[in-house]
Amino acid sequence: MRFLKKITIILAIISAHLFPAFAQRETGELNVLLDSVDITASRNAQSVRTMSDGSVRLNLDMLDKLPKIMGNADPISYSRMLPGVQTSGEYNGGLHINGSENSHNTISVLDVPLFNVNHLLGFFSTFIPTHYSSMSLYKTPQSAGAPNRLGGELLFVPDSEGDGRVSGDITTGLISSQGTVKVPIGKKSLLTASLRDSYINLLYSSWLDADGSALNYSFYDWNLTWTYKPNDCNTILADAYKGQDKASVSESGFGSVMGGRWGNDAEALHWIHDGLNGFRMKHTLFHSSYGNDFKGHFEDMGLSLPSGVEDFGYKGALGWRGLSIGADAQYYRMTLQSPVVTGTYNETEMAVVTKTSGEYAVYADYNWNVLDNLNVKMGLRGSMFQNGGDQFQALDPSVGLVYFGKGERWNVSLNVSQRNQYLFQTGLTGSGLPTEFWMPADADFRPQSMRGVTFSGMVNLLDGRYTVNSSVYYKKLYNQVEYYGSMIDFLTSDYDIRDHLIRGDGFNYGLDLMISKNTGRLTGWMGYSFGRALRRFDREGMDGLYPASHERVHELDMVAVYKTGKRWEPSLNVVVASGTPFTAPEYFYMLNRNIFIKYGDFNGKHMNRYMRMDLSVNYDLKVRNSGFIKSHGLNLSIYNALCRANDLGYRLKIYKDRFYYNHVTFMKWALPSISYYCRF
């Protein structure tokens, strides 16, 4: 539809976009006094570290150095700049790790899962980076304690460390402002609060009215974390988050209005004990939910797509030396997508379907140092899932081996694992709109499963000034589900979501390479990923292998930051990637006021090659001797500096009872932005 194209273009123009990951923090100095002789050595303080098991840990302070489109620097977008991680499109907020579906991966805060983490149709996420101290990326399950998901995990840790006084920072951009403040409460307690709010229409109300279309969009987030440390061994942490988006678009030429409200909230209570003789313990009680209410009215036709998921749970773990054991229990309440259509072509009103289910797991890991330079980690996870009268059980083993070279200057690792997953996410995959929903496994859609192997290696060169990482992986997947169709399918009188879900098996395989420069004035990294995600479906007429909807065969990412030694600090990132596949319609027609569509081969077409370059520079302003402000300055960023129009996707549209098919491309011009930051 024409108005859907305009929505995408308007949101793209005003939005923040994908930001890179950065591999180096400012180099510090280490001074040692020995018999009145000063010895000065360079200290390599990397902000992105690849661990021995292949996981990546990022210090979120690095976001200060890179492009901030419209004043926002997003950690989820940075993670997509790492080899083996990608999103399926310019304005799709999904996270795909080593060829996995978005729903195969977990995004969590201290093990509490969030189900949708996107603002502005995926241009940036709901995470306020200054509220968190680090982000860890696991490309594949590293232990039996990992969630029941087939892919990886992105784990955020709230910042619970203070310096004994009130501190924080504020960032003001062109579409939103955000701030974080840390307030010590006595000597053993700290309160950290973050808030972000938008004012898009305040600045752009006239600019957002284009050719009869008017956009109203707003969002907000807030985080609250209370940390109490009664002694050195125990930490009590209470954490809460809430975020919401609200959008509406009207187009007088079509007599159409489309809008929706969607958002997350999560609350958790943690008790973390790190005792003597290697004994450790963690208990977590949590609640997490996501819901959306998407509505549209087009001339005399109306459409509503409500859905949601709610999760109550407990996670507990005990450890002593090399042994770890734990248990999880989660209760889900899911509202499946039930379209309500009224108007010209038909009228349907599906009953709202709510599913309740329970997921339970026990697990054990043993970490064994076989030799001084050889470590073996063995794990076993048992799980059970109940959905009405359907019940499923699984036993998932995992084994990881790490061999360290001399002086730990290099290592190689091997990970073999099996996993089962009991939740599906489906709907208008890749549409960019919050129309996907979650559903539980049942007798028709049995649990997904994966068996995979990953081989990784790392070597430090020239005394750690350079680091080279590589990995190869293969995953065999079972009971995969993909959505087959478009929004026009909702208009048919006999619409049933199950008729548009195709099932089958498949496999992912690929290679990731990354070289990073860790010290000096010029720092950064360059990564390359090759990956295939292929599926074979049990649908008549669909013989052979088909690429998954999110597959990007080749992707090259480059990030560079230059420290001038003065107040200026420029940075650059470049992305070049293969186009993602899509299913193109061959023809469509109307018969007895019903729409019929004939599609071509599933994912038989590809978008054009994607390419983008972003530029940024920080300028630190002078700090007067106020004793309160630590630093402040300006960030100037240019998104899409090459002025390249990248494909977003395609759209089927209706105009005066005629149907059209056309591509949608991203802006052909550069998008500059400026923001002010202040740390106190």
Order of alpha helices (4+ residues) and beta strands (2+ residues): alpha-beta-beta-beta-beta-alpha-beta-beta-beta-beta-beta-beta-beta-beta-beta-beta-beta-alpha-beta-beta-beta-beta-beta-beta-beta-beta-beta-beta-beta-beta-beta-beta-beta-beta-beta-beta-beta-beta-beta-beta-beta-beta-beta-beta-beta-beta-beta-beta-beta
